[in-house]
Every structure is written in C-alpha cells, then in structure tokens.
Amino acid sequence: MKKKWKRAMSSFRAVGASVLTALFVALARGSTVYATTKIEGSKLATGTQKLIADATTWLMVLAPVVAGLLIIYFCIRRSAADEMDQKKWNSRIIAAIVSCIGAVLGSATLGVIVGYYK
C-alpha cells in the first residue's frame, strides 16, 4: 500500500511540475499587446488610481492603530501567563510590530508607485 501511495505522489509531483513549467513558458513567451485607444484618461484608469490612493491612505492609518491594540492585548495576556507562555506572547508582540512596519512600508511603496502615474 505504501509503494502505491509513494508512486502516486511522485507521479502527482511530476505532473504538477510539468504543468507549472508549461505555465511559466506560456507566460514568459507571451507577446505584448498594446491598446489602440488611450487608457490613461478613462474612468477605469483614474478610478483605479483613486482607489489605490485611498486604500493606501487608510492602510497607513489603520495598520498602526490595529497593531497598537493587538500589542496592548498581547501585553495584558503576557502579564497573566506563566514563563512558557510568556515566550509565545513575546513572539506575538514582535510579529505584530514587524507586521505593522511591513504594512506601512508596503502602503507607502504602493503610494509612491501610484504617484508616478499621476
């Protein structure tokens, strides 16, 4: 039974690798298509730019607020935990801080990139 399972898994991996390789080749060899009409002035382009600008602004505001609330909650839980659980809560606090920094940096980077298109 184990041999059949191993053989099935190896063939599944081979098929998956083949499909991924074919997809990569198809995407890498794809030709560039240019629009015949001007898209920069369309409602779709300007609306998307405004949506991304608004989303990045909200993310820059909400990420530190949510991270701060989570850190306060984690500190309260850490104070009530024993020594083993305190290590877990410390790692969760660090993860909240790193996630907040990542969200703010990602939002700022996206805002800068969108700013070039205005």
N, C-alpha and C positions, 0 to 999 in steps of 0.2 A: 504494500500500500504506500509506503514511504517513497519507493522508487517512482511510482506513478505520479505521486504528488510533486516530487523534485523535477521529473521530466516535464510535467505540465507547467510548472513555474518557470523552468528555463525556456521553454518554447514561448510562454507568455512574455517573458522579458525580451526575447529575440524579436517577437512581433512588435512589441512596444518600441524597441529601439529602431526597428525598420520604419515604423510609422513616424516617429519623431524625426528621423533622418530625412524622410521624404518631405515632411512638412517644412523642415529647415531649408532644404534645397529649393522647394517651391517658393518660399518667401524670399530667399536670397536671390533667386534668379528672376524675380518678378520685375516687370517693366514699369517705368514711371508713367503715370497718366496725368496729363495736365488739363485743367478745366478750360473750356473755351470762354466762359463768362467770368467776370470779375467777382470774386467771392468776398473780398475784404470789406465791401460795403453792404453786404447782405445782412438781413436780420439774424440769420443763423450765426454768422461770424461775430457780429457785435454783441449779440445776446450771450454767446458762449464766453466772450471776453469779460463781459459784465458779471456773469455767473461765477466764473473762476475768481475774479477780483473780490466779489462779495464773500465767497466761500473761504478764501484765504484770510480775509479780514476777520471773519467770525472764528476761524480756527486759531488765529493769533490771539484772540481774546479768550476763547473757551478752553484751550489746552492748558494754560497756566492755572485757570480757576479750578478746573476739574482735577488737575494734578495736585493742587494745593489741598483740596478737600480730601482726596484719597490719602495724601501724606498725613494729614491730621488724623484720619480714621485709622491708618496703619500704626501711627504712634500711640494712639489710645489702645489699640489691640495689643501692641508690643508691651505696653506697660502692665497689662494684665496677664501676660503669658509667662511660661516658665523659660528656663535657659535655652532649651532646644527649640522652642517655638519662636523665641526672640530672634534667632538667626534667620528664620524664614521671613519674619516681619521686616527685618533689616534688609533682606534681599528684595522684598516687595517695595520697600521705600526707595531703594536705589533704582529699581526698574521703573517706578513712577517718575522719578526725576529724569532718567535717561529718555523715557518716552516723551515727556514734556519737551525736553530740549530737541528731540528729533522732530516732533510735530511742529514746533515753532520754526526750526530751521527749514523743514520741508515746505512749510507755508510761505516763508519768506523767499525761498528759492523759486517757488512757483509764481509768486507775485512779481519777482524780478523778471522771470522769463516772459510772463504775460505783458509786463510793462514795455518790453522791446517791440511788441506788436502794435502798440498804440501810436 
